[in-house]
């Protein structure tokens, strides 16, 4: 389904591991073929070949386990450091001595976790716009249309797409969730505003 792999226990860990492995191999390829080229070439290769691996269906498999989040982030971190190393004219500190947030800010990238949060909100907005009946009526208040939280008995259920994304949606300002975007322009504005909110929210 959607290219997402579940194991016999309906876990996504193996899929996330495969995503990470493919992204690392693709990044290694980008580093090799762009050897001797500038940072712009490497940035373009990362955006075209590696980032789609890390973003594909991410609202579905978005991990909550710290080791999986760190494994995914290590790919972006390595790429950011390689770009900084190519574009700087002074001695760059060792990668281990640099904070990930500083490297990402220096290259102008959003953290992968933020990208997954934006993608999750965008997917739910599309569901509410195109197929609002997919969500049970009990999840909405009759008058306000606010999505209601879903009770989850286990952590696995709590971190499933629907439960996790509805909780994420409810954490956004009501100014963003009262009305679903209806056009491409509105969706792009929604995406930017969600990204801005998540970027400025305390971790």
N, C-alpha and C positions, 0 to 999 in steps of 0.2 A: 504494500500500500504506500503510494507516494515515494517509493524508494527507501522507506524506513524499515529497518530490520528489528524484529522483536525476538527474544529468546523464548524458551519453553515456559518461563515464569513471567512473560510479558514485560521483561525489563529491556531498557534501551542502552545499557552500558556497553554491550558489544558493538552496537551501531555507532555510538559516540567514539569508541576506540578506533573503529574503522575510519570514521570521518577524520579523526586526528592523524591517523597513520597516512591516509591519502593526502591530506593537506601538507604534512611534513615532506612527503616524497615530492609533491608538486613544488613546494618551496625550494627544496634542494635542486630540482631541475631549473627553476627560475634563477637561482644563484649561479648555477654553472653556465647557463647559456648567456647570461648577462655579464659574465666576468669581463672586466675591462670597460664596461659601459657605465654611464652615470647613474645617479640615484633615480632620475626620472624614469629610465627604462625599467629598473627593478620595481619601482612603484606601480607602473602600468602592468607589468607581468603579474605582480601580486594581486592587483585588483581584478585582472581578467581571468586568472587561472586558480589562484589559491582561495581568495575570499568567497567565490561561489561555493566551494567545497564546505567552507565553514558556516555559510548562511543557509544552504539548501535545506528546506523543511525544518529550520531551527526552532520555530514555535512549537513543533510537535515533540522534538527530542530534547528541548532545553533542559540541561542538567541542573540539579541542585547540590549534588555531591561536590565538595570542594576540590577533590583530586581530579575530577573530570573537568571542572571549570578551569583549573590550573593547567591541565594538559592542553586544552584548546587554546587558552590564552598564551601558552608558550610559543605557539606557532606565530601568532601575531607579534609577540615580543621579539622573537628572533628576526622577523622581517623588518620591524621598525629599527632595530639596532643596526642591521645591515645597511639600511637606507641612510641612517645618520652617519655611519662610518664612511659611506661613499660621498656624502655631501659636505662633511665638515673638513675644514682646512687646519684644524688644530688637533692635538691629541685628545682622543675620546676616552672617557673612563671605561673600565672593563664592564661588560654587560652585567655581570653579577653585582656590580656596585651601583647600578642605576635603577631607579624605581620605574616600574612599568608605566605608571601614570605620566611620568615626566617624558618618557620616550614617545608615548602615543600623542601627547600634546605637541611635542616637537615636530612630529610628522603630520599632525592634523588628522589623526584617526580617532574614531569612536571605539571604546572598548567593545569586545565581542558581546559581553553580557548586556550592555546597553543596546546594541544592535538587535539582540534577541528579544529584549523587552519591547522595543519599538515594533519589531516584526510581529510579535504576539498581539499587541494592541491593534495593529493594522489588520491582521487576519480576522480578529473578532469583529472589528468594525465592518469588514466586508461581509462577514456572515450575517450580521444584524441588518445590513442593507439589502443583501440579495436573498437570503433565506432565513428570515427572523423566526420562522416556525421550527427551525432546527432545535432551538433551545426550548425546553418545557416552559409552559406558561407560569408554573410555580416559581420560576426563577426571577420573575419580574413583578414589581408592584403594579397594581391595576392602573393607577393614575399617572404616576411619575415615570414609569418605564425603567426605573433603576434596577439593574441586575442584582439579584439576591445571592448571598453566599451559598455555597454548596457544602453540606456537612460531609466530612470525610473521616472514616474510621481509622485509616492507615496512612502512613507517610507516603506510600506509593500512590494511593488514591489522591492524596492531597497534592501531589506533584504531577498528576496527570494533566493533559492539555486543558481540558474544560475547566476543572476545578482551579488549577493554577492561574489560568488566563483570566477567569472571571474575578478572582481575588486581585489580580494585577489591575484589571480594568476598574475595579471599585476603588483602588488606591489613587487613581488619576483624578485631577480636578474635575468637578461636575461640568465646568465650562467646556471640557473636551469630550465628555461622554453623553451629554444630554441629547445630542443629535448626531446620527451617523453621517459621515461624508457621502455625498451623492454624485460627485464628479471627480475626475482625475485631479483637477486643481485643488479641490477641497481635501482630497485624500493626501496630497503632497503637503498641504498646509498642516493637516492633522499630524502627519508623520514628523514634521519639523517641530511642532509644538510639543508632542510627546517626547521627542528626543531632548528638547530643551528642558522640559520638566524633570526627566530622569537624570539628566546631567547635573542639574542644580539641586537635586534631592540628596539629603544625607544618606550615606551608605548604610 
